[in-house]
Amino acid sequence: MLLWLALLGVLICLGALALRNAGVPRDRVPARWSSRFDLAWIGLGLLALIFAVRPTLPNVIMLVPFLAAIAAWAWAFGLRSAGFAWMIVACSVAVGFGSPEPDVLAVLPVAAVIASVAAIERERWLIVGGLLGYATIAASWPAVFALAWVLRLALDRDRSRFRAAWPGLVSFVALGLITALLPEHGSSASFGLGEPDPAGPRAVGLRWLFALDGNLDMGKRWLDYPAKLEHLRERSDWLWTCAGMLMIPVLVAIRRLEPPRFVAIAGCTALLGFASVDASTWVVACVLVAGRATILIDRPLTLACAGLLAFDLALRALAHVHPAPFLYNIGATSLLTLSVIGLGVALLIQPELKDPVEA
Amino acid sequence: VIDLLDSLWQLLTTKRETSVVQFQFAIATLALLFGVFAWRSIAPRLLDPSKPPTWLAWGRRALRGALVIAALCSSLQYFYGQRNDGQWLHRWDVYHQVFGAKYFAELGYFRTYECTWEIDQQSAKHFAGVEHMRDIATLEVREVEEVVGERDCEQLFTPERREQFVADIEAMWALEGHGMWKTLFGDKGFNGTPFHAWVLAQLLRGSDLDSWSLVALASIDVLLLLAAFVVVAWVWDIETAAIAALFWAANYPNNFGHMGGSLLRFDYVAMLIFALAAMKRDRWALAGVCVAWATMVRAFPAVFAIGLAIKAGAELIGTRQLPREYARFFLAYVAAILIMFGLSLTLAQGIDPWFEWIANIRTHTEHTRGFRVGFKHMFMLDGSLSDDSRFIGWAAKTEHFRPRAAWFWLAVVLLLAPLLLAVRKLDAVTFAALFATGGFVLLTIATRYYYAMMVLPILIDRPLLRDRKHLLLTALLVATAAVLHALRQVNPHVPFQYNTACTAVFTAWFVIVGAQLWLDPELRDRE
């Protein structure tokens, strides 16, 4: 069912793009249609909720942080954007709402990062800093989002924004310190090539496309992960060069992208390029639809929605044919790399990532 | 200097260095394209366009010179360094082309192996040691005696033709490479269209099958391709031709060793390049003839004409009149097809060879094979992809694909949608080049060497070094070559390289083109 919902989402986004390209101006769409559409989309989101979640207490508890993050998203970007973000989360294969043994605490850093991007849009710096400080210490990988946020603030032409964000940096440090006292939770990332974890069937990261030696689906010539890491170390120059190249379009656009969009894009690109994380972490990719209720009107944003839902759809289809490790090490990584390259091409051509005709 | 040139010569002409050298060419081309992209992005802020400095003109000349030298070096590596089995002549394929075409009237598509073996048994017995042979009609490999069955080949020939056949077997044997004959009859026969066979038969008429005559005939392909790139330099510009040539040589599935050194294996793609050039120069009838040739020799280039038909149809619906250029193209296309079809009928007196060819191709394409590339493979990912141990087999892959066919077609429609919706906003050359490539990748499962077609998107109607979108899309195309050459060093499993990796990277490239078209259907740099 989630596969069909993802397909429906893709078709709606592509239909909207087709209408825009056919020259249907936005003022031809009556406002009441727009609000009815948003309501219908919320209905679809609820349907996705029902089908995504196994009705057990841990699964329902695990849902709470996500629902809070999506509510924050609705507060910052509007109902439609929240609806799409939720669909992307619900349709994800890796998120684990349907898992018999869900890791409830592991989802907290993911939800915190999603909510922090919403808070950036609203310029609630204390909340942003707190959420990112907590998430960074709890799971390590949100450090790339925190770094992107600090970088964007530091290079912002509007210096008053940087001055206003100081309390956020303080709350980042404070919440980080408090979190360090808590028991370890969240799924950490591997940034270097020396650490063995997470190097497993559920790991996703650009590096796994540089370890295509031997058999890829645990057949006779399967190389275990220590051997793969050894190969990765031999090819580390190429790996870091490619990861660096993925970052160039994002860094070129640093001052032209709005802060939440920059943090979302830079965070996701760096996460893919420089880290290896558990597949469930990649639910965070829904932050790429950060945009104020302009989905189905703004072409880049609509295309991002279509792309992320198509990613969910493709992974769901691939899961029927190839389980982990191929599904995540190769399938998810390839599809995410394709998305990031596509995003990079769009950014190089149009660093503001605005609708090209209207820009 | 002599030592340096000697090292360069060794590097460019050693077959085993192919992947390394072409990978380096691809990386250098990528660096250049990104460099030009960066320059194009920042130059408007640095320079006054009304007063370009002198050094810029010199820089452009230096770039052009460097590109031409690089393209010549990479072409040398392609046309000579990638030669087959240490010999330039591709004897394996030459046998198929020569015997399949020259004796087409007697043997048709299905009896080439059987009659070569049988008639040789009655004379020199060169192939006495061959144990297995493929029955081309069913594609089963069985004992030779079983496939040959009743020895009736002699009845198919007149005495003179039989004598010629025996002489030709001797000539092929004299080309050496005797080891190949042990497995050659396990291949899948001659599969060219009857028109392709007719053209080859005309070329081979009166030609001795000695090494030099065959090399001269095999050089036609090289000359056609060189002419194609010269035409690109003339119609587009020298830089575009050089970059297209660099990609051509680096394009992983298009290795010259696969089919180069044989007879008329690249004419179709040269014709498609000529067609794009002719369209760009408003020679639409000439373009129609070129595409007709490509269609009649390889069939799948019809996708080029289909693309143009969609474009013409959209213009007809949009403006209520068919622009004259499309009318000229299709009149010439249909007329040329009819003439070529008529000529092909003279080969074996009748239309039957065409029906035989259709039956042959249907059997051939029923299941995929390890050397093939195409989007359908993304719906056949079952079993082990990179190991023989849990490989499910080609027939099982076809079986797995059938229930997924609806999903495949949906994916094809969604991937082609941005291009089709942009049909009226793109010019004819750009639309035809992109549709031919996209349609080919998405709709067919073709043997690796036909992916020479991937050069066409470089020849869209945009100034390559000035349009930043075209620069980026070309850079990504070159990146596919670099990725595939690197992958070869890492995982040499052939079906993984072609079925999975080539298909995935070419599809990915087309997805990014589609994304660009969704964002801006005119596909133009708006800076």
Interface residues (C-beta under 8 A of the other chain):
Chain A: V10 L14 L17 A18 N21 A22 L212 D213 G214 N215 L216 D217 G219 K220 R221 H231 W238 R299 P300 L303 G307 A317 L318 V321 H322 F326 S334 L338 I341 G342 V345 A346 L348 I349 Q350 D355 P356 V357 A359
Chain B: F37 S41 L381 D382 S384 L385 S386 D387 S389 R390 W407 L414 A417 P418 L421 A422 R468 K469 L472 L473 L476 A486 L487 V490 N491 F496 A504 A508 V511 I512 A515 Q516 W518 L519 D520 P521 D525 R526
